Amino acid sequence: MAASACVARNWSVLELGQRMNRRGALAFAELLRAPFVWIGRNFVGFLVASGVTANQITLTGFGLVLLSCGLYLATGDMFVLGVGLSLSYAFDGLDGAIARRTNTVSRFGGYLDAVIDRYQEIAAYFVVGVVKGWWVGVFLLTAGSLLVSYNKAAAALQMPVDNKAWPDLMDRPRRAWLFCAALILDNAIPVPERLGGSFAHLAVWYIAILVHFTAVQRFMRARRMLMHAAATSPP
């Protein structure tokens, strides 16, 4: 009994410590996030006051991506491309916030944003292929990324779908920020020549494999949803 009580007390102390660590980590993350949230809210407020529309933000974000790609073509520096794309994607992400703040959310706005997102991805991957010549990896990454989006869009033609009901591994935000991180860290992380000699090159293949896995995930989810809809729909 005494041993059991001791084990129970130790387990309770350990569980309490884990909870405190989780709370501390969440508090620290919130502390780091707070300044960026404050900056973002004020910047959105500034853009709203200036009269800019959500669709203009979407198109401007695309222009910033093309500018980043152009700078990369001129310099050949992946750090420049990674930072440029990160800032461009962050700016592009403001269109939804502005649409909600100004009560101008529209179906066309969502459609335009989705189309521009695809062009942004293609441009970012293509320019890496041009400079580095990693055409096989870039092709697989581009094709997989487009299939991830298409496998959901094609399902939406057959039945109503909820965007939040597709919690798949490598959706667009994850692959975009992972790609940017790989570009920024390329010069900082050495990779042996037998593995390609480039951290970004490894990342292109890694993300390409994951996006095709995600495309299969979405295909299987769409199949399950469509079969359920067919089985439950009235004759």
SVG drawing of the C-alpha trace seen along z (x, -y; Angstrom):
<svg xmlns="http://www.w3.org/2000/svg" viewBox="-36 -56 66 58">
<polyline fill="none" stroke="black" stroke-width="0.4" points="0.0,0.0 2.8,-2.4 4.6,-1.7 1.4,-2.2 0.8,-5.5 4.3,-6.6 4.0,-5.7 0.7,-7.6 2.2,-10.7 5.2,-10.6 2.9,-10.2 0.8,-13.1 3.9,-15.3 5.1,-14.3 1.7,-15.0 1.6,-18.4 5.1,-19.2 4.0,-18.3 1.0,-20.5 3.1,-23.4 5.6,-22.9 2.8,-22.9 1.3,-26.0 4.7,-27.7 5.3,-26.8 1.9,-28.1 2.5,-31.3 5.9,-31.8 4.5,-31.2 1.7,-33.7 4.3,-36.2 6.2,-35.8 3.1,-36.0 1.6,-39.0 3.8,-41.7 3.2,-40.3 -0.5,-40.1 -0.5,-43.8 1.5,-44.8 -0.7,-42.8 -3.9,-44.3 -2.6,-47.8 -1.3,-47.2 -4.7,-45.9 -6.3,-48.9 -3.9,-51.2 -4.7,-49.4 -8.5,-49.5 -8.2,-53.3 -6.3,-53.8 -9.2,-52.3 -7.4,-49.4 -9.6,-46.4 -9.0,-42.7 -8.6,-41.9 -6.0,-44.6 -4.0,-43.0 -4.2,-39.6 -2.9,-41.0 -0.2,-43.0 0.9,-39.9 1.3,-38.2 3.4,-41.1 5.6,-40.8 6.2,-37.1 7.2,-37.9 9.5,-40.6 11.1,-38.1 11.6,-35.7 13.2,-38.4 15.6,-39.3 16.5,-35.6 17.2,-35.4 19.5,-38.4 21.3,-37.4 21.1,-33.6 20.9,-33.9 18.3,-31.5 18.2,-33.5 16.9,-36.5 14.2,-34.3 13.2,-32.8 12.9,-36.1 11.1,-37.7 8.6,-34.9 8.0,-34.9 7.2,-38.6 5.1,-38.3 3.1,-35.4 2.6,-37.3 1.3,-40.3 -0.9,-38.1 -2.5,-36.6 -4.0,-40.0 -6.6,-39.9 -9.1,-37.8 -8.7,-40.0 -9.4,-43.1 -12.4,-41.5 -13.8,-40.6 -13.0,-44.0 -14.7,-45.9 -17.6,-43.4 -16.6,-42.8 -16.2,-39.0 -17.3,-37.6 -17.2,-34.4 -15.1,-35.9 -12.6,-37.2 -12.1,-33.7 -11.9,-32.3 -9.3,-35.0 -7.3,-34.3 -7.2,-30.5 -6.1,-31.1 -3.4,-33.5 -2.1,-31.2 -1.5,-28.5 0.3,-31.0 2.5,-32.0 3.5,-28.5 4.3,-27.7 6.4,-30.9 8.4,-30.2 9.1,-26.6 9.8,-27.4 12.4,-30.0 14.3,-27.5 14.3,-25.1 15.7,-27.8 18.5,-28.8 19.4,-25.4 18.3,-23.0 16.5,-20.8 13.8,-20.1 12.7,-16.6 12.2,-17.6 10.6,-20.9 8.2,-19.1 7.2,-16.6 6.7,-19.3 4.7,-21.5 2.5,-18.6 1.9,-17.3 1.0,-20.8 -1.5,-21.3 -3.0,-17.8 -3.5,-18.6 -5.6,-21.6 -7.4,-19.9 -8.4,-16.8 -10.5,-18.9 -11.8,-21.2 -12.9,-18.3 -14.8,-16.8 -16.5,-20.2 -17.9,-19.9 -19.7,-16.8 -21.0,-17.8 -20.7,-20.6 -17.5,-20.5 -16.3,-22.2 -12.8,-23.7 -12.1,-23.0 -13.0,-19.3 -9.8,-18.6 -7.1,-18.4 -4.4,-16.9 -0.7,-16.7 0.8,-19.2 -1.8,-21.9 -0.7,-25.1 0.4,-27.1 2.5,-24.3 4.3,-23.6 4.8,-27.3 6.4,-28.1 8.4,-24.9 9.7,-25.8 10.6,-29.3 12.4,-28.0 14.4,-25.6 15.5,-28.5 16.5,-30.7 18.5,-27.9 20.1,-26.6 23.5,-28.3 23.4,-27.7 23.0,-23.9 25.8,-22.0 24.8,-18.8 27.2,-16.2 27.7,-16.2 26.5,-12.6 23.1,-13.8 22.9,-16.7 25.1,-19.2 22.2,-21.5 19.7,-21.6 17.1,-23.2 17.5,-20.5 16.8,-17.8 13.8,-19.9 12.4,-20.1 12.4,-16.3 11.1,-15.9 8.2,-18.3 7.5,-16.7 7.1,-13.3 4.8,-14.7 2.6,-16.6 2.0,-13.5 1.2,-11.6 -1.3,-14.5 -2.8,-14.2 -3.5,-10.6 -4.9,-11.5 -7.4,-13.9 -8.3,-11.4 -9.2,-8.8 -11.1,-11.3 -13.0,-12.5 -13.8,-8.9 -15.1,-8.2 -17.2,-11.4 -18.7,-10.8 -19.5,-7.2 -21.2,-8.2 -23.2,-10.9 -24.3,-8.4 -25.4,-5.9 -27.4,-8.4 -29.0,-10.4 -32.6,-9.6 -33.1,-7.4"/>
</svg>
